[in-house]
Amino acid sequence: MSAPPTPASPPPTAPPSSTSSSPAMFGSCWSCRLLSGSALILSAGYVYQAARRTMRQGGPTSMGTVAQIVFASGLAAWGMVVIMDPVGKATKKTKDP
């Protein structure tokens, strides 16, 4: 006995993407970029001050303290990138024939 043939099923379709119209995460929303970028910069300042407080109290500079300072500089750089939005401004200009 053989199994009956199964009908061919249509290929699955992908759900429509709601973000296909916006090229960047924040798009051209200046206030969104300013708010989130400044929040990242302020959090970098908080992490940096926590590391400096340990060093100021006479504690040894350990790898954890160095990692905190590196992490704080990464947060600050990320905040600047969000505010400046260099990717959104890098559009390729093409010549019209």
PyMOL commands that place a pseudoatom at each C-alpha (Angstrom):
pseudoatom trace, name=CA, resn=MET, resi=1, chain=A, elem=C, hetatm=0, pos=[0.000, 0.000, 0.000]
pseudoatom trace, name=CA, resn=SER, resi=2, chain=A, elem=C, hetatm=0, pos=[1.309, 3.369, -0.911]
pseudoatom trace, name=CA, resn=ALA, resi=3, chain=A, elem=C, hetatm=0, pos=[0.359, 6.711, 0.576]
pseudoatom trace, name=CA, resn=PRO, resi=4, chain=A, elem=C, hetatm=0, pos=[-1.827, 8.982, -1.507]
pseudoatom trace, name=CA, resn=PRO, resi=5, chain=A, elem=C, hetatm=0, pos=[0.042, 11.845, -3.191]
pseudoatom trace, name=CA, resn=THR, resi=6, chain=A, elem=C, hetatm=0, pos=[-0.013, 15.120, -1.304]
pseudoatom trace, name=CA, resn=PRO, resi=7, chain=A, elem=C, hetatm=0, pos=[-1.056, 18.249, -3.157]
pseudoatom trace, name=CA, resn=ALA, resi=8, chain=A, elem=C, hetatm=0, pos=[1.661, 20.809, -3.792]
pseudoatom trace, name=CA, resn=SER, resi=9, chain=A, elem=C, hetatm=0, pos=[1.536, 23.590, -1.241]
pseudoatom trace, name=CA, resn=PRO, resi=10, chain=A, elem=C, hetatm=0, pos=[2.184, 27.189, -2.258]
pseudoatom trace, name=CA, resn=PRO, resi=11, chain=A, elem=C, hetatm=0, pos=[5.513, 28.650, -1.130]
pseudoatom trace, name=CA, resn=PRO, resi=12, chain=A, elem=C, hetatm=0, pos=[5.353, 30.565, 2.154]
pseudoatom trace, name=CA, resn=THR, resi=13, chain=A, elem=C, hetatm=0, pos=[5.225, 34.309, 1.825]
pseudoatom trace, name=CA, resn=ALA, resi=14, chain=A, elem=C, hetatm=0, pos=[7.041, 36.723, 4.077]
pseudoatom trace, name=CA, resn=PRO, resi=15, chain=A, elem=C, hetatm=0, pos=[4.900, 39.070, 6.166]
pseudoatom trace, name=CA, resn=PRO, resi=16, chain=A, elem=C, hetatm=0, pos=[4.983, 42.672, 4.980]
pseudoatom trace, name=CA, resn=SER, resi=17, chain=A, elem=C, hetatm=0, pos=[7.654, 44.707, 6.692]
pseudoatom trace, name=CA, resn=SER, resi=18, chain=A, elem=C, hetatm=0, pos=[6.480, 47.900, 8.347]
pseudoatom trace, name=CA, resn=THR, resi=19, chain=A, elem=C, hetatm=0, pos=[9.988, 49.358, 8.483]
pseudoatom trace, name=CA, resn=SER, resi=20, chain=A, elem=C, hetatm=0, pos=[10.725, 49.075, 4.787]
pseudoatom trace, name=CA, resn=SER, resi=21, chain=A, elem=C, hetatm=0, pos=[9.866, 52.743, 4.232]
pseudoatom trace, name=CA, resn=SER, resi=22, chain=A, elem=C, hetatm=0, pos=[12.301, 54.127, 6.842]
pseudoatom trace, name=CA, resn=PRO, resi=23, chain=A, elem=C, hetatm=0, pos=[15.972, 53.732, 5.858]
pseudoatom trace, name=CA, resn=ALA, resi=24, chain=A, elem=C, hetatm=0, pos=[17.496, 54.396, 9.290]
pseudoatom trace, name=CA, resn=MET, resi=25, chain=A, elem=C, hetatm=0, pos=[16.430, 53.436, 12.775]
pseudoatom trace, name=CA, resn=PHE, resi=26, chain=A, elem=C, hetatm=0, pos=[15.510, 56.985, 13.781]
pseudoatom trace, name=CA, resn=GLY, resi=27, chain=A, elem=C, hetatm=0, pos=[14.938, 58.251, 10.271]
pseudoatom trace, name=CA, resn=SER, resi=28, chain=A, elem=C, hetatm=0, pos=[14.980, 62.001, 10.156]
pseudoatom trace, name=CA, resn=CYS, resi=29, chain=A, elem=C, hetatm=0, pos=[13.596, 62.475, 13.674]
pseudoatom trace, name=CA, resn=TRP, resi=30, chain=A, elem=C, hetatm=0, pos=[16.073, 64.994, 15.103]
pseudoatom trace, name=CA, resn=SER, resi=31, chain=A, elem=C, hetatm=0, pos=[14.533, 64.999, 18.586]
pseudoatom trace, name=CA, resn=CYS, resi=32, chain=A, elem=C, hetatm=0, pos=[14.682, 61.179, 18.767]
pseudoatom trace, name=CA, resn=ARG, resi=33, chain=A, elem=C, hetatm=0, pos=[18.355, 61.153, 17.810]
pseudoatom trace, name=CA, resn=LEU, resi=34, chain=A, elem=C, hetatm=0, pos=[19.170, 63.989, 20.208]
pseudoatom trace, name=CA, resn=LEU, resi=35, chain=A, elem=C, hetatm=0, pos=[17.350, 62.398, 23.138]
pseudoatom trace, name=CA, resn=SER, resi=36, chain=A, elem=C, hetatm=0, pos=[18.764, 58.905, 22.718]
pseudoatom trace, name=CA, resn=GLY, resi=37, chain=A, elem=C, hetatm=0, pos=[22.272, 60.126, 21.873]
pseudoatom trace, name=CA, resn=SER, resi=38, chain=A, elem=C, hetatm=0, pos=[22.421, 62.418, 24.878]
pseudoatom trace, name=CA, resn=ALA, resi=39, chain=A, elem=C, hetatm=0, pos=[21.130, 59.608, 27.097]
pseudoatom trace, name=CA, resn=LEU, resi=40, chain=A, elem=C, hetatm=0, pos=[23.991, 57.411, 25.885]
pseudoatom trace, name=CA, resn=ILE, resi=41, chain=A, elem=C, hetatm=0, pos=[26.515, 60.194, 26.535]
pseudoatom trace, name=CA, resn=LEU, resi=42, chain=A, elem=C, hetatm=0, pos=[25.148, 60.795, 30.038]
pseudoatom trace, name=CA, resn=SER, resi=43, chain=A, elem=C, hetatm=0, pos=[25.290, 57.091, 30.825]
pseudoatom trace, name=CA, resn=ALA, resi=44, chain=A, elem=C, hetatm=0, pos=[28.895, 57.083, 29.617]
pseudoatom trace, name=CA, resn=GLY, resi=45, chain=A, elem=C, hetatm=0, pos=[29.640, 59.902, 32.051]
pseudoatom trace, name=CA, resn=TYR, resi=46, chain=A, elem=C, hetatm=0, pos=[28.055, 57.932, 34.888]
pseudoatom trace, name=CA, resn=VAL, resi=47, chain=A, elem=C, hetatm=0, pos=[30.101, 54.807, 34.125]
pseudoatom trace, name=CA, resn=TYR, resi=48, chain=A, elem=C, hetatm=0, pos=[33.283, 56.888, 33.800]
pseudoatom trace, name=CA, resn=GLN, resi=49, chain=A, elem=C, hetatm=0, pos=[32.682, 58.652, 37.124]
pseudoatom trace, name=CA, resn=ALA, resi=50, chain=A, elem=C, hetatm=0, pos=[32.160, 55.302, 38.859]
pseudoatom trace, name=CA, resn=ALA, resi=51, chain=A, elem=C, hetatm=0, pos=[35.538, 54.138, 37.581]
pseudoatom trace, name=CA, resn=ARG, resi=52, chain=A, elem=C, hetatm=0, pos=[37.218, 57.430, 38.527]
pseudoatom trace, name=CA, resn=ARG, resi=53, chain=A, elem=C, hetatm=0, pos=[35.712, 57.281, 42.029]
pseudoatom trace, name=CA, resn=THR, resi=54, chain=A, elem=C, hetatm=0, pos=[37.453, 53.948, 42.615]
pseudoatom trace, name=CA, resn=MET, resi=55, chain=A, elem=C, hetatm=0, pos=[40.780, 55.340, 41.443]
pseudoatom trace, name=CA, resn=ARG, resi=56, chain=A, elem=C, hetatm=0, pos=[40.353, 58.581, 43.412]
pseudoatom trace, name=CA, resn=GLN, resi=57, chain=A, elem=C, hetatm=0, pos=[39.828, 56.676, 46.667]
pseudoatom trace, name=CA, resn=GLY, resi=58, chain=A, elem=C, hetatm=0, pos=[43.293, 55.200, 46.300]
pseudoatom trace, name=CA, resn=GLY, resi=59, chain=A, elem=C, hetatm=0, pos=[42.251, 51.826, 44.967]
pseudoatom trace, name=CA, resn=PRO, resi=60, chain=A, elem=C, hetatm=0, pos=[44.511, 50.044, 42.544]
pseudoatom trace, name=CA, resn=THR, resi=61, chain=A, elem=C, hetatm=0, pos=[43.845, 50.390, 38.845]
pseudoatom trace, name=CA, resn=SER, resi=62, chain=A, elem=C, hetatm=0, pos=[42.594, 46.925, 37.983]
pseudoatom trace, name=CA, resn=MET, resi=63, chain=A, elem=C, hetatm=0, pos=[41.485, 45.442, 34.689]
pseudoatom trace, name=CA, resn=GLY, resi=64, chain=A, elem=C, hetatm=0, pos=[37.883, 45.992, 35.776]
pseudoatom trace, name=CA, resn=THR, resi=65, chain=A, elem=C, hetatm=0, pos=[38.463, 49.719, 36.156]
pseudoatom trace, name=CA, resn=VAL, resi=66, chain=A, elem=C, hetatm=0, pos=[40.136, 49.890, 32.759]
pseudoatom trace, name=CA, resn=ALA, resi=67, chain=A, elem=C, hetatm=0, pos=[37.239, 47.932, 31.256]
pseudoatom trace, name=CA, resn=GLN, resi=68, chain=A, elem=C, hetatm=0, pos=[34.786, 50.432, 32.772]
pseudoatom trace, name=CA, resn=ILE, resi=69, chain=A, elem=C, hetatm=0, pos=[36.630, 53.360, 31.225]
pseudoatom trace, name=CA, resn=VAL, resi=70, chain=A, elem=C, hetatm=0, pos=[36.799, 51.636, 27.826]
pseudoatom trace, name=CA, resn=PHE, resi=71, chain=A, elem=C, hetatm=0, pos=[33.090, 50.808, 28.045]
pseudoatom trace, name=CA, resn=ALA, resi=72, chain=A, elem=C, hetatm=0, pos=[32.314, 54.419, 28.941]
pseudoatom trace, name=CA, resn=SER, resi=73, chain=A, elem=C, hetatm=0, pos=[34.253, 55.684, 25.933]
pseudoatom trace, name=CA, resn=GLY, resi=74, chain=A, elem=C, hetatm=0, pos=[32.371, 53.217, 23.729]
pseudoatom trace, name=CA, resn=LEU, resi=75, chain=A, elem=C, hetatm=0, pos=[29.046, 54.489, 25.055]
pseudoatom trace, name=CA, resn=ALA, resi=76, chain=A, elem=C, hetatm=0, pos=[30.084, 58.083, 24.418]
pseudoatom trace, name=CA, resn=ALA, resi=77, chain=A, elem=C, hetatm=0, pos=[31.167, 57.264, 20.870]
pseudoatom trace, name=CA, resn=TRP, resi=78, chain=A, elem=C, hetatm=0, pos=[27.893, 55.436, 20.242]
pseudoatom trace, name=CA, resn=GLY, resi=79, chain=A, elem=C, hetatm=0, pos=[25.977, 58.466, 21.508]
pseudoatom trace, name=CA, resn=MET, resi=80, chain=A, elem=C, hetatm=0, pos=[27.885, 60.763, 19.172]
pseudoatom trace, name=CA, resn=VAL, resi=81, chain=A, elem=C, hetatm=0, pos=[27.202, 58.462, 16.226]
pseudoatom trace, name=CA, resn=VAL, resi=82, chain=A, elem=C, hetatm=0, pos=[23.483, 58.439, 17.007]
pseudoatom trace, name=CA, resn=ILE, resi=83, chain=A, elem=C, hetatm=0, pos=[23.381, 62.228, 17.218]
pseudoatom trace, name=CA, resn=MET, resi=84, chain=A, elem=C, hetatm=0, pos=[25.520, 62.890, 14.116]
pseudoatom trace, name=CA, resn=ASP, resi=85, chain=A, elem=C, hetatm=0, pos=[23.893, 60.111, 12.008]
pseudoatom trace, name=CA, resn=PRO, resi=86, chain=A, elem=C, hetatm=0, pos=[26.758, 59.715, 9.508]
pseudoatom trace, name=CA, resn=VAL, resi=87, chain=A, elem=C, hetatm=0, pos=[25.110, 56.786, 7.703]
pseudoatom trace, name=CA, resn=GLY, resi=88, chain=A, elem=C, hetatm=0, pos=[21.900, 58.670, 6.977]
pseudoatom trace, name=CA, resn=LYS, resi=89, chain=A, elem=C, hetatm=0, pos=[23.847, 61.541, 5.406]
pseudoatom trace, name=CA, resn=ALA, resi=90, chain=A, elem=C, hetatm=0, pos=[25.977, 59.313, 3.195]
pseudoatom trace, name=CA, resn=THR, resi=91, chain=A, elem=C, hetatm=0, pos=[23.771, 59.147, 0.144]
pseudoatom trace, name=CA, resn=LYS, resi=92, chain=A, elem=C, hetatm=0, pos=[25.202, 58.384, -3.236]
pseudoatom trace, name=CA, resn=LYS, resi=93, chain=A, elem=C, hetatm=0, pos=[24.585, 61.069, -5.838]
pseudoatom trace, name=CA, resn=THR, resi=94, chain=A, elem=C, hetatm=0, pos=[24.013, 59.749, -9.325]
pseudoatom trace, name=CA, resn=LYS, resi=95, chain=A, elem=C, hetatm=0, pos=[24.184, 61.622, -12.580]
pseudoatom trace, name=CA, resn=ASP, resi=96, chain=A, elem=C, hetatm=0, pos=[20.983, 61.804, -14.554]
pseudoatom trace, name=CA, resn=PRO, resi=97, chain=A, elem=C, hetatm=0, pos=[21.566, 61.002, -18.244]
for i in range(1, 97): cmd.bond("trace and resi %d" % i, "trace and resi %d" % (i + 1))
show_as sticks, trace
zoom trace
